[in-house]
Amino acid sequence: MTDTDSLCYGFTTDKDVPAIFKTQMSEMMDYSNYPPTHPWYDDVHKLVPGKWKEEWGGRTLVDFVGLKPKMYSLLVGHYNPQGLEAEQKRAGSKQTAKGIPYRYKEKNISHQDYVNTIEQQTTIQQKITYHSLQSKNMEINEVQETKTGLNFFNDKKYVISTTRPNHSFGFNNQS
């Protein structure tokens, strides 16, 4: 999964991927956002342009639900210096839902809503209504807007299968 300024990837291996990152990529990484008690904490590359920073500061990604572009939710575990058994405790989350106001999303939409949307393959919270201020011709007005809530349908790509290439809607293969 990628976003404008983020890259999220997963590994299925028996190797210690974080240790590989630490030993082979330490010159490219900025570990200054790790907790000071973390063994990898290092502020040598703090605020150095061009260095990669792990967004969650040493915490583990516990769950990811991607509904469509710019509509996803992440659950991040808690860093526990004594071991990984506490890793599953919910320590943080990040939800994006383009077009849905931040305050509405924070108060009314949870990670579980994203899970339900993908599992049930339906739109959760069919219509979201909120009020906002808009300026037009130097006049400020309160406007009521209604938008579709969380939706599993990817309106940008036509997905045939996981093994064949995806195409944008409107793509016409004439070759």
C-alpha angles and dihedrals in degrees: 000000000000134000131184093282103009140076122195121186139165134213131211105198144110091235122103097251096182090053090050089052091049095050101037104030104033092114091058097044135081110209095176094112092061117104110271088241092057113106091230096051108131129156097190092107096036111148092354109149115242097026119122118237124200103236095216099046101233096325120126126246104242102179139003129190118183113188099171139317111321092004113094142118131215131193116203124200128226123262108241115186091199095059147302099280091094092046092097093062109110107249101160147348141199124206126183124188114165112222096020113106116249096236093049091049093048094050102037112024125068135181088258089060089059090049092049091049094055096040095048093036091222139113111268116212093012096208127021115200122192140154126240139171118248131182120217125167091352091304122116117216136178108237129194113217131188122199137169114266128221110339129184095202112104102218093185103057137041106221114201097171141325091259099048128066118271120229134205116250107267092033110145115193104203096163 
